[in-house]
Amino acid sequence: MNKESNSDPRLRLTVLGGGGFVGARLSQLAALSGRCRTVPVLRSYRGLARLGFLIGDACVTDTGSLGALTQAVKGSHTVVNLTLGDQLRIVQDTQLIYAACLNAGVRQLIHISSAVVFGRVTDPSISDDSPPDTHSWMLYARGKAKAEVWLREQMTKGALQVVVLRPGLIWGPGSNWAEMVGDQLLHGNAVLSNGGKGIANLIFVDNLVRAILAVASRPQGPSGFYNVADAETVTWQRYYSGLATGLGYAPETVILWPDGRLRLKQRHAVEWALEHAPLYGFAKWLLRRLGPVARAVLKARLKGTPEPPDGKAGPLRAPVLSRAHWVLHNTVHRLPILKFQREFGPVELIPFEVALEMTAAWLKFVGFGAPAPFAKVSQVA
């Protein structure tokens, strides 16, 4: 794997996390564009499944080793950090990748952060350069925010160009989020708090890939932070209803609960506990020692899947949402994306309705379409 060609004049684009949902799509579209030589870097062989024709170009290595990572990115003009890894090591992994880029003489590091660092976006004046919330209730958000703070400090040194992209919720064919919506529709527990009026800061996976490639084409540009999102402002109701229609479900399948308050239950105490690093670390240790069946049951109980309102007897029962779902459903404002457009020019984005059709078609293909009604069987005399 990872066969080198010193005579290849194209820029080398190395994708860390190249076997993940976004990483595999980026690797494929970048290679198909013909503008760069793409090298997906993975930490294990199981990530090869998504890569298709790029399996032979992949590099499987120990991404936790500075030496191995330096060797993997050596010769690259641009490195894209799409790694997920351990929530407890987000900052350390970011520092490791930055050091490997410096050691290997990389010109440009594109770091993928997340809009989760701004929570529900309650302040309309939030901009691309606003400081992230390093005290968020969410462990993942705190890690992403602290990594941004550290990278901002490195930008002042000018050792290499660092571009931090801050996408919202990444969706599309193959995404866990789209699959989760399909599963909710299939099992009748698609429930939206706040009447579905909250803003869904979405970005279709191919639109994120196009944004990354636009940055990669400017390896000599300035360092900085940029929000990236789809062109349209979309509510959660529009997103869920669009997928429901595309999958053949009746509009009322999506329950619009008018109350925007978070109803606290015992499950939220467990969620809160797991957002603290020591308890999260203990939970991971425990899961590794459980059998596969017990592990699956425990994970299912802790996922915080919304409970469906019971409309069969009496009034609707108020849904108990996970705190993460509640935050998403009650996002107040759309994140601005004008700074990215000014710096990297207008990027041709796939329209929301087209992306919706593509996602619904994939969800149907993998089995989340509305079940066909049972045919009536006439009795034979």
C-alpha positions in Angstrom: 0.0 0.0 0.0 0.9 3.7 -0.3 2.9 3.3 -3.4 5.0 6.4 -4.1 5.6 8.0 -7.4 8.3 10.6 -7.3 7.6 11.6 -10.9 4.0 12.5 -10.2 3.8 16.3 -10.5 0.4 16.6 -8.7 0.2 18.0 -5.1 0.0 15.3 -2.5 -3.1 15.4 -0.3 -2.9 13.3 2.8 -6.2 12.5 4.6 -5.9 11.5 8.2 -9.0 9.6 9.1 -9.3 8.6 5.4 -11.4 5.5 6.2 -14.2 7.4 7.9 -17.4 8.7 6.4 -16.0 12.1 5.4 -12.5 11.0 4.9 -13.3 8.3 2.4 -15.6 10.6 0.4 -12.9 13.3 0.4 -10.3 10.8 -0.7 -12.4 9.5 -3.5 -13.6 12.9 -4.9 -10.1 14.4 -4.6 -8.6 11.5 -6.5 -11.3 11.6 -9.2 -10.7 15.4 -9.7 -7.2 14.5 -11.0 -5.8 17.6 -9.3 -3.9 15.9 -6.5 -2.4 12.6 -5.4 -4.5 11.3 -2.5 -3.2 9.3 0.4 -5.8 8.1 2.9 -4.2 7.4 6.3 -5.9 4.9 8.6 -5.2 3.5 12.1 -6.6 0.0 11.2 -7.4 -2.2 8.3 -11.1 -2.2 9.0 -11.3 1.4 7.7 -10.4 0.2 4.2 -14.0 -0.9 3.5 -15.2 2.6 2.4 -12.2 3.4 0.2 -13.1 1.4 -3.0 -10.5 2.0 -5.7 -8.2 3.8 -3.3 -7.4 0.8 -1.2 -4.0 0.4 -2.9 -3.0 4.0 -2.1 -4.0 3.8 1.6 -1.5 4.0 4.5 -2.3 2.0 7.6 -0.1 3.1 10.5 0.1 3.9 14.2 -1.4 7.4 14.2 -0.6 7.7 17.9 3.2 7.6 17.1 4.9 10.8 16.1 7.5 9.0 14.1 5.0 6.9 12.2 2.7 9.8 11.6 5.6 12.0 10.4 6.5 9.3 7.9 2.9 9.0 6.7 2.6 12.7 5.9 6.1 13.1 4.5 6.1 14.6 1.0 2.6 16.1 1.4 1.7 19.6 0.5 -1.6 19.4 2.4 -2.7 17.3 5.4 -6.4 17.1 6.3 -7.2 16.2 9.9 -10.5 14.3 9.9 -9.6 11.9 12.8 -12.2 11.1 15.4 -10.3 9.1 17.9 -10.8 9.3 21.7 -12.7 12.2 23.1 -10.2 12.4 25.9 -7.3 12.9 23.5 -8.7 15.5 21.1 -6.2 18.2 22.1 -3.2 15.8 22.3 -4.0 14.2 18.9 -4.2 17.7 17.4 -0.8 18.6 18.8 0.7 15.3 17.6 -0.6 15.9 14.0 0.7 19.5 14.0 4.1 18.3 15.2 4.2 15.6 12.5 3.4 18.2 9.9 6.2 20.5 11.1 8.7 17.5 11.1 7.7 16.5 7.6 7.8 20.0 6.1 4.1 20.1 5.2 2.9 23.5 3.9 -0.8 23.4 4.9 -2.8 21.7 7.7 -6.6 21.7 7.3 -8.1 20.9 10.7 -11.8 19.9 10.8 -13.4 21.2 14.0 -17.1 21.4 14.7 -19.9 24.0 15.1 -20.6 22.2 18.4 -18.1 24.5 20.0 -20.9 27.2 19.9 -23.6 25.1 21.4 -27.1 26.4 20.6 -25.7 29.6 19.0 -27.8 31.8 21.2 -25.8 34.9 20.4 -26.6 36.4 16.9 -23.2 38.2 16.9 -21.2 35.0 16.9 -18.6 35.0 14.0 -16.0 32.7 12.6 -13.4 34.3 14.9 -15.5 34.2 18.1 -13.8 32.3 20.9 -15.3 28.8 21.4 -16.9 27.6 24.6 -14.2 25.7 26.4 -16.6 25.1 29.4 -19.3 23.3 27.4 -21.3 20.6 29.2 -20.3 18.2 26.4 -16.9 16.5 26.6 -16.5 16.3 22.8 -17.3 20.1 22.5 -14.8 21.0 25.2 -12.1 18.9 23.4 -12.8 20.5 20.1 -12.9 24.0 21.6 -9.6 23.6 23.4 -8.0 22.2 20.3 -9.1 25.4 18.5 -7.6 27.6 21.2 -4.3 25.8 20.9 -4.2 26.0 17.1 -4.9 29.7 17.3 -1.8 30.1 19.3 0.2 28.2 16.7 -1.1 30.4 13.9 0.8 33.4 15.3 4.0 31.5 14.8 3.6 31.2 11.1 5.4 27.8 10.9 2.8 26.5 8.5 -0.6 27.5 7.2 -3.4 26.2 9.5 -6.9 26.5 8.3 -9.6 25.4 10.7 -13.0 24.5 9.2 -16.0 24.5 11.5 -18.8 22.4 9.8 -22.2 21.9 11.3 -23.9 18.5 11.2 -22.5 16.5 8.3 -25.2 14.5 6.5 -25.7 12.6 3.3 -25.5 9.0 2.0 -23.5 6.9 4.3 -23.7 9.2 7.4 -24.6 7.9 10.8 -26.9 11.0 11.3 -29.0 10.2 8.2 -29.2 6.6 9.2 -30.3 7.6 12.7 -33.2 9.8 11.2 -34.2 6.9 9.0 -34.2 4.6 12.1 -36.4 7.0 14.0 -38.9 7.3 11.2 -39.0 3.5 10.8 -39.7 2.9 14.5 -42.1 5.8 15.0 -39.9 7.8 17.4 -39.0 10.8 15.2 -39.7 13.6 17.7 -38.6 17.3 17.4 -38.6 19.6 20.4 -39.5 23.3 20.0 -42.0 22.4 17.2 -39.1 21.7 14.8 -38.5 25.4 14.5 -34.8 25.3 15.6 -32.1 25.9 13.0 -30.3 22.9 11.7 -26.8 24.0 10.9 -26.2 21.3 8.3 -23.6 20.7 5.6 -24.0 18.0 3.0 -20.9 15.7 2.9 -20.0 16.6 -0.7 -20.4 20.3 0.1 -17.9 19.9 2.9 -15.5 18.0 0.5 -15.8 20.9 -2.0 -14.9 23.4 0.7 -11.9 21.4 1.8 -10.6 21.1 -1.8 -11.1 24.9 -2.2 -8.8 25.4 0.7 -6.3 22.8 -0.5 -6.0 24.7 -3.7 -4.6 27.7 -1.7 -1.7 26.3 0.2 -0.1 29.7 0.5 -3.1 31.5 1.8 -3.6 32.9 5.4 -4.3 30.8 8.4 -7.7 31.2 10.1 -11.0 29.9 11.3 -14.0 29.5 8.9 -17.6 28.3 9.4 -18.8 26.1 6.5 -22.4 25.1 5.9 -25.0 24.4 3.2 -26.3 27.5 1.3 -29.8 27.3 2.6 -31.1 28.1 6.1 -33.0 24.9 7.1 -35.2 24.2 10.2 -35.3 20.7 11.8 -38.9 20.3 10.6 -37.9 20.9 7.0 -35.0 18.5 7.2 -37.0 15.7 8.9 -40.1 16.2 6.9 -38.1 16.2 3.6 -36.5 12.9 4.5 -39.9 11.5 5.6 -41.5 12.4 2.4 -38.6 11.0 0.3 -38.9 7.7 2.2 -42.7 7.4 1.8 -43.8 8.2 5.3 -46.9 10.3 6.1 -46.1 13.9 7.3 -47.5 13.1 10.8 -44.8 10.5 11.3 -42.6 13.4 12.5 -43.9 14.5 15.9 -43.5 18.2 16.4 -43.5 18.7 20.2 -44.3 22.4 20.8 -42.4 22.8 24.1 -38.8 23.8 23.9 -37.9 22.9 27.5 -35.6 20.0 28.4 -37.5 17.6 30.6 -35.0 16.2 33.0 -35.2 12.5 33.8 -32.9 9.9 35.4 -31.2 9.2 32.0 -29.9 12.8 32.0 -27.9 12.1 35.1 -26.1 9.3 33.4 -25.5 11.5 30.3 -24.2 14.2 32.6 -21.8 11.8 34.3 -20.4 10.5 31.1 -19.5 14.1 30.0 -16.9 14.1 32.8 -13.5 12.8 31.7 -12.8 10.3 34.6 -16.3 8.8 34.4 -16.2 8.6 30.7 -12.8 6.9 30.9 -14.2 4.4 33.4 -17.2 3.7 31.1 -14.9 2.9 28.2 -12.8 0.6 30.4 -15.9 -1.2 31.5 -17.3 -1.6 28.0 -14.0 -3.2 26.8 -14.5 -5.9 29.5 -18.1 -6.7 28.8 -19.2 -9.3 26.3 -20.6 -8.2 22.9 -24.3 -8.7 23.9 -24.0 -6.9 27.2 -22.0 -4.1 25.5 -24.7 -3.7 22.8 -27.5 -3.6 25.4 -25.7 -1.0 27.6 -24.8 1.2 24.6 -28.4 1.1 23.4 -29.6 2.2 26.8 -27.1 5.1 27.0 -27.6 6.4 23.5 -30.4 8.6 24.5 -32.8 7.7 21.7 -35.9 9.9 21.8 -38.9 8.2 23.2 -42.0 8.4 21.0 -45.1 10.2 22.3 -47.9 7.8 23.0 -50.8 9.0 21.0 -52.9 5.8 21.3 -54.5 6.6 24.6 -55.2 10.1 25.7 -53.1 13.2 25.0 -49.5 13.0 23.7 -46.9 12.1 26.2 -44.1 14.7 26.4 -41.0 13.2 24.8 -37.8 12.6 26.8 -35.0 13.7 24.6 -31.3 13.3 25.2 -29.6 16.6 26.0 -27.6 16.4 22.8 -30.8 16.1 20.8 -32.4 18.9 22.7 -29.4 21.3 22.0 -29.7 20.5 18.3 -33.5 21.0 18.2 -33.2 24.3 20.0 -30.4 26.0 18.1 -31.4 29.6 17.7 -29.2 31.1 14.9 -27.5 30.0 11.7 -23.7 30.3 11.8 -22.3 32.8 9.2 -20.3 31.6 6.3 -19.4 34.8 4.5 -15.8 34.8 5.7 -15.1 31.5 3.9 -16.7 32.8 0.7 -14.7 36.0 0.8 -11.4 34.2 1.3 -11.8 31.1 -0.9 -14.4 32.4 -3.4 -17.8 31.0 -4.1 -17.9 27.2 -4.0 -20.5 25.5 -6.1 -22.7 23.7 -3.5 -25.2 21.0 -4.1 -28.7 22.4 -3.4 -30.5 21.2 -0.3 -33.4 19.6 -2.2 -31.0 17.7 -4.5 -29.0 16.5 -1.5 -32.2 15.5 0.2 -33.2 13.3 -2.8 -29.8 11.6 -2.8 -29.9 10.9 0.9 -33.4 9.6 0.8 -32.5 7.3 -2.1 -29.6 5.9 -0.1 -31.7 5.4 3.0 -34.3 3.5 0.9 -31.5 1.3 -0.5 -30.3 0.3 3.0 -33.8 -0.5 4.3 -35.3 2.6 5.9 -38.1 3.2 3.5 -41.7 3.2 4.8 -43.0 -0.4 5.1 -45.5 -1.3 2.4 -49.0 -1.7 3.8 -50.3 -5.2 4.2 -52.5 -6.3 1.3 -56.0 -7.4 2.3 -56.6 -11.1 1.7 -60.0 -12.0 0.5 -61.6 -15.1 2.1 -62.4 -17.9 -0.2 -65.9 -19.4 0.4 
